[in-house]
Amino acid sequence: MNAEAMYRSARADFGKLVSAAEILSVGASGISSPTAQHYWASVLFTRLVVTAKSIQVLTPTLGPNTHVDFGAVASIVRNLAECYLFFFFLCIDDVPQDQKDARIILLNLHDDGSRAKLFAELGEKELDEETRALRNVVRTDLETKFAANTYLAALPEKRQRELLKGEKTPFVQDDVIDRTDLGKKDFRFFYRFLSNHTHTGPVAFYRMSEHGRGSGFRNEKDTFYMASALEFAATLMTRAIRDMSGLFPGAVERGRKMRSTEIRKPAKANVRQR
């Protein structure tokens, strides 16, 4: 199969998955969340669908004047992969309840740490007194929940200090991949390949002229890369649809009925539970 035939097939298959995911997302909207995992699943699955639709925009039908930018495709497909791993880690992975609760606490700590690091670039003095007081309240609440969680409290002190900083993603990517049914070797290779094209490093721009790629025009190399990226994205969406359907049984049928009656209200995230 040549690159363009591979691309057309991958694009068509991915389009079917995006349509199925949209129906599922619509069907799951507005349903009250029985757990924090259900709430965050509704948020992250919505993000997965939106990202998948953006991938479709960046992988159009090939024509004489089609703009081709594999670097943009690589970036957003990598984003889809990261979103799926967060979705699996927070909402799908079958672990004891104290670990599920711990992961939500770690998510909120990571959010707090990320925001603190972001605003530190402006300087703490730029924050008004009310904002600083609110941040202290949030931080104290998170530390209290951390100490009360049996799983987190049992971790070595050094690890607890690292996690409480909230500066890093609350999971090791390889550890999460190991717990999914994704092939770790293939996932790691393609994720690294996408990363090399997401950033402006040598892999992204070496041999552009020799390969006839990277100029924005239709070419065999970029077409093959985009087809491969669509296939990778399809493996992620297939699992996300399966996992989300397990959390919200009946959502697909509900989504079809809502679509058939042409209800087009924006999907709302379920009631938040931390």
C-alpha positions in Angstrom: 0.0 0.0 0.0 1.5 3.4 -1.0 1.5 6.4 1.4 -1.6 8.1 0.0 -3.7 4.9 0.1 -2.5 4.2 3.6 -3.4 7.8 4.6 -6.9 7.6 3.0 -7.6 4.3 4.9 -6.3 5.6 8.2 -8.2 8.9 7.9 -11.5 7.1 7.2 -11.0 4.7 10.1 -10.2 7.5 12.5 -13.2 9.5 11.3 -15.5 6.7 12.3 -14.0 6.5 15.7 -14.4 10.3 16.2 -18.0 10.0 15.2 -18.6 7.2 17.7 -16.8 9.2 20.4 -18.9 12.2 19.8 -22.1 10.2 20.2 -20.8 8.7 23.4 -19.7 12.1 24.8 -23.1 13.6 24.1 -24.8 10.6 25.7 -22.7 10.8 28.9 -23.2 14.5 29.3 -25.5 15.8 32.1 -25.4 12.5 34.0 -24.7 13.0 37.7 -21.3 11.6 38.7 -21.4 8.9 41.4 -17.6 9.2 41.9 -14.8 11.6 41.2 -13.5 9.2 38.6 -16.8 9.6 36.6 -16.5 13.4 36.8 -12.9 13.5 35.6 -13.7 10.9 32.9 -16.4 13.3 31.6 -13.9 16.1 31.5 -11.0 14.2 30.0 -13.1 12.3 27.4 -14.5 15.7 26.2 -10.9 16.9 25.8 -10.1 13.7 23.9 -13.0 14.2 21.5 -12.1 17.9 20.9 -8.5 17.0 20.3 -9.4 14.2 17.9 -11.6 16.6 15.9 -8.7 19.0 15.7 -6.5 16.1 14.4 -9.2 15.7 11.6 -8.8 19.4 10.7 -5.0 19.0 10.4 -5.3 15.8 8.3 -7.7 16.8 5.5 -8.4 15.1 2.2 -5.3 15.4 0.0 -5.7 17.7 -3.0 -3.3 19.6 -5.2 -3.2 22.6 -2.8 -3.6 20.9 0.5 -1.5 22.4 3.3 0.5 19.6 4.9 2.1 20.2 8.4 3.2 17.0 10.0 4.8 18.9 12.9 1.4 20.2 13.9 -0.1 16.8 13.6 2.7 15.3 15.7 2.1 17.8 18.4 -1.6 17.3 18.7 -1.5 13.5 18.4 1.1 13.5 21.2 -1.3 15.6 23.3 -4.0 13.0 22.6 -1.7 10.3 24.0 -1.0 12.3 27.1 -4.7 12.9 27.7 -5.5 9.2 27.3 -2.8 8.3 29.9 -4.3 10.9 32.3 -7.8 9.5 31.6 -6.7 5.9 32.3 -4.6 6.9 35.4 -7.4 8.9 37.1 -10.6 7.2 35.9 -10.1 3.7 34.5 -7.2 1.9 36.3 -8.5 -0.7 38.7 -6.8 0.1 42.0 -8.0 0.1 45.6 -10.2 3.0 46.6 -7.5 4.7 48.7 -5.3 4.8 45.6 -8.1 6.2 43.5 -8.6 8.9 46.1 -4.8 9.5 46.3 -4.7 10.1 42.5 -7.3 12.8 42.7 -5.4 14.4 45.6 -2.2 14.2 43.5 -4.0 15.8 40.5 -5.0 18.7 42.6 -1.5 19.1 44.1 -0.1 19.1 40.6 -2.6 21.8 39.6 -1.6 23.8 42.6 2.1 23.3 42.0 1.8 24.1 38.3 -0.1 27.4 39.0 2.4 28.4 41.6 5.3 27.8 39.3 3.5 29.7 36.5 2.8 32.8 38.6 6.3 32.7 40.1 7.5 33.9 36.7 5.7 37.2 37.4 6.9 37.4 41.0 5.0 36.7 44.1 4.6 40.4 44.7 2.4 40.6 41.7 -0.3 38.6 43.5 -2.8 40.5 45.6 -3.3 39.7 49.3 -6.6 38.0 48.7 -5.2 35.7 46.1 -2.3 34.7 48.3 -4.6 34.0 51.2 -6.8 31.8 49.0 -3.8 29.9 47.7 -2.7 29.2 51.3 -6.2 27.9 52.1 -6.2 25.6 49.1 -2.7 24.4 49.9 -3.5 23.6 53.6 -6.6 21.7 52.5 -4.6 19.6 50.1 -1.9 18.8 52.6 -4.6 17.7 55.1 -6.2 15.4 52.6 -2.7 14.0 51.7 -1.9 13.2 55.3 -5.3 11.6 55.8 -5.0 9.2 52.8 -3.7 5.8 53.9 -1.9 5.1 50.6 -0.1 8.4 50.5 0.8 8.4 54.2 2.4 5.0 53.8 4.9 6.2 51.1 8.5 6.9 52.1 9.0 10.5 53.4 11.2 11.5 50.5 8.5 10.5 48.0 5.9 12.3 50.0 7.9 15.5 49.9 8.3 15.2 46.2 4.6 14.6 45.6 3.6 17.5 47.9 5.5 19.9 45.8 3.2 19.1 42.9 5.8 20.2 40.4 5.7 17.0 38.3 3.0 14.9 36.6 1.7 12.6 39.4 2.6 9.4 37.5 5.5 7.8 35.7 4.5 7.4 32.1 6.0 3.9 31.7 4.2 2.7 34.9 0.8 3.8 33.5 1.5 2.2 30.1 2.4 -1.0 31.8 -1.1 -1.1 33.4 -2.9 -0.5 30.1 -3.2 -3.0 27.2 -1.1 -0.7 25.0 2.1 -2.2 23.6 4.8 -0.4 25.7 7.6 -0.8 23.1 5.5 0.5 20.2 3.9 3.3 22.3 7.3 4.5 23.6 8.8 4.5 20.1 6.0 6.4 18.5 5.6 8.9 21.4 9.3 9.7 21.2 9.0 10.0 17.4 6.1 12.5 17.8 8.1 14.4 20.4 11.0 14.8 18.1 8.7 16.5 15.5 6.7 18.5 18.1 9.9 20.3 19.1 12.2 22.1 16.7 15.0 19.7 17.1 17.3 18.1 14.5 15.1 15.1 13.8 12.3 17.5 12.8 14.3 19.4 10.2 17.3 17.3 9.2 17.2 16.0 5.6 14.0 18.0 4.8 15.3 18.7 1.3 16.4 15.1 0.6 13.1 13.7 1.7 11.0 16.4 0.1 9.1 17.0 3.3 8.4 19.9 5.6 7.6 22.5 3.0 3.9 22.5 3.5 3.2 20.8 0.2 1.8 17.3 -0.4 4.6 14.7 -0.3 5.1 11.0 0.3 7.1 11.2 3.5 4.8 13.6 5.4 1.8 11.7 4.0 3.2 8.4 5.4 4.0 10.1 8.8 0.4 11.5 9.0 -1.1 8.1 8.2 1.0 6.5 10.9 0.0 9.2 13.4 -3.7 8.6 12.6 -3.3 4.9 13.2 -1.6 5.6 16.5 -4.4 8.0 17.4 -7.0 5.4 16.4 -5.5 2.9 18.9 -5.9 5.5 21.7 -9.5 6.5 20.7 -10.5 2.8 20.5 -9.5 2.3 24.1 -10.9 5.5 25.3 -14.3 4.7 23.8 -14.3 1.3 25.3 -13.3 2.6 28.7 -15.8 5.5 28.7 -18.6 3.1 27.7 -17.7 1.0 30.7 -18.1 3.9 33.1 -21.3 5.2 31.5 -23.3 2.2 30.3 -26.2 3.2 28.1 -24.5 6.5 27.1 -24.1 5.4 23.4 -27.8 4.7 23.0 -28.7 7.9 24.9 -26.3 9.8 22.6 -27.9 8.4 19.5 -31.4 9.4 20.7 -30.2 12.9 21.5 -28.6 13.2 18.1 -31.7 11.9 16.4 -33.9 14.6 18.0 -31.2 17.2 17.0 -30.5 18.3 20.5 -27.3 20.4 20.1 -26.8 21.8 23.5 -23.1 22.1 24.6 -22.0 19.1 26.6 -21.7 19.8 30.3 -19.3 18.1 32.7 -20.9 16.1 35.4 -21.3 17.3 39.0 -17.8 17.8 40.4 -16.6 15.5 43.2 -13.1 15.7 44.6 
